[in-house]
Amino acid sequence: MALDKSSRRLRIKRGIRNKIHGTADKPRLSVFKSNTALYAQLIDDINGQTLSSSSSKEIDGIKRVNVDKSKEVGKKLAEKAIANGITNVVFDRNGYIYHGKLKAFAEGAREGGLKF
């Protein structure tokens, strides 16, 4: 059976989420890409809380996201996380391929001081 793009991503996402979990000390860094924006959250799965979040809409109200803006979102999230005392995270790519915007986001977060 051939899978379309979205059902393939959801299948991969379920496999990833079965293996990783975020805690208060080492939260899960979850990323979501829409057609117009990039969103990221630091999540404590044990307590079910979002500890910090960032999106491309916070940066200059841009309409479209490119690789450079993705890197800025990563740096912005790292800045907020470090202000909250979080340095180590578990990266949840949410079923997306680690390439392009997602890779730039991860590099920006690492440059900002997050370790994963």
C-alpha positions as CSV (number, residue, x, y, z in Angstrom):
1,M,0.0,0.0,0.0
2,A,1.4,3.4,-1.0
3,L,1.4,6.0,1.7
4,D,0.9,9.7,1.0
5,K,3.3,12.2,2.5
6,S,1.3,13.1,5.6
7,S,0.5,9.5,6.6
8,R,4.1,8.6,6.1
9,R,5.2,11.4,8.4
10,L,2.6,10.5,11.1
11,R,3.9,6.9,11.0
12,I,7.5,8.0,11.5
13,K,6.3,10.5,14.2
14,R,4.7,7.7,16.2
15,G,7.9,5.7,16.1
16,I,10.0,8.6,17.3
17,R,7.6,9.4,20.1
18,N,7.7,5.8,21.4
19,K,11.4,6.1,21.9
20,I,11.9,9.6,23.3
21,H,10.4,11.4,26.3
22,G,11.0,14.8,27.8
23,T,11.5,15.5,31.5
24,A,11.8,18.7,33.5
25,D,15.6,18.4,33.5
26,K,15.9,17.4,29.8
27,P,12.7,18.5,28.0
28,R,11.7,17.4,24.5
29,L,12.3,20.0,21.8
30,S,9.4,19.5,19.4
31,V,9.3,21.2,16.0
32,F,6.3,21.7,13.7
33,K,6.4,23.1,10.2
34,S,3.4,24.6,8.5
35,N,3.3,26.1,5.0
36,T,3.9,29.6,6.4
37,A,5.6,29.2,9.8
38,L,7.9,27.1,12.0
39,Y,7.0,26.5,15.6
40,A,9.1,24.9,18.4
41,Q,8.3,24.0,22.0
42,L,10.2,22.6,24.9
43,I,7.9,20.1,26.5
44,D,8.0,18.2,29.9
45,D,6.1,15.0,29.0
46,I,6.0,13.8,32.6
47,N,4.0,16.8,33.8
48,G,2.4,17.6,30.4
49,Q,3.7,21.1,30.4
50,T,5.2,23.4,27.7
51,L,8.2,25.0,29.3
52,S,9.1,27.4,26.5
53,S,8.1,28.1,22.9
54,S,9.2,30.1,19.9
55,S,7.9,30.6,16.4
56,S,8.9,32.3,13.2
57,K,5.9,34.7,13.7
58,E,7.7,36.2,16.6
59,I,10.6,37.4,14.4
60,D,9.6,40.5,12.4
61,G,6.1,39.1,11.5
62,I,7.5,37.3,8.5
63,K,5.1,35.7,6.0
64,R,7.3,32.8,4.8
65,V,10.1,30.9,6.5
66,N,13.4,30.2,4.8
67,V,16.6,28.6,6.1
68,D,18.0,31.8,7.6
69,K,14.7,32.6,9.5
70,S,14.7,29.0,10.8
71,K,18.1,29.5,12.2
72,E,16.9,32.6,14.0
73,V,14.0,30.7,15.5
74,G,16.4,28.2,16.9
75,K,18.6,30.9,18.4
76,K,15.6,32.6,19.9
77,L,14.3,29.4,21.5
78,A,17.8,28.6,22.9
79,E,17.9,32.1,24.4
80,K,14.5,31.6,26.1
81,A,15.5,28.1,27.3
82,I,18.8,29.2,28.8
83,A,16.9,32.0,30.6
84,N,14.7,29.3,32.1
85,G,17.8,27.3,33.2
86,I,17.5,24.6,30.4
87,T,20.6,23.6,28.5
88,N,20.1,19.9,27.6
89,V,17.2,18.8,25.4
90,V,16.0,15.8,23.5
91,F,15.3,16.7,19.8
92,D,12.0,15.6,18.4
93,R,12.0,16.2,14.6
94,N,8.3,15.2,14.6
95,G,8.6,12.9,11.5
96,Y,10.3,15.5,9.3
97,I,13.5,14.8,7.4
98,Y,16.5,16.3,9.0
99,H,17.3,18.6,6.1
100,G,16.9,22.2,5.1
101,K,14.8,24.3,7.4
102,L,14.8,21.7,10.2
103,K,18.6,21.3,10.0
104,A,19.1,25.1,10.1
105,F,16.8,25.3,13.1
106,A,18.8,22.7,15.0
107,E,22.1,24.4,14.1
108,G,20.7,27.7,15.4
109,A,19.6,26.1,18.6
110,R,23.0,24.5,19.1
111,E,24.7,27.9,18.4
112,G,22.4,29.5,21.0
113,G,23.7,27.1,23.6
114,L,21.3,24.0,23.7
115,K,22.9,20.6,23.8
116,F,21.3,17.6,22.0
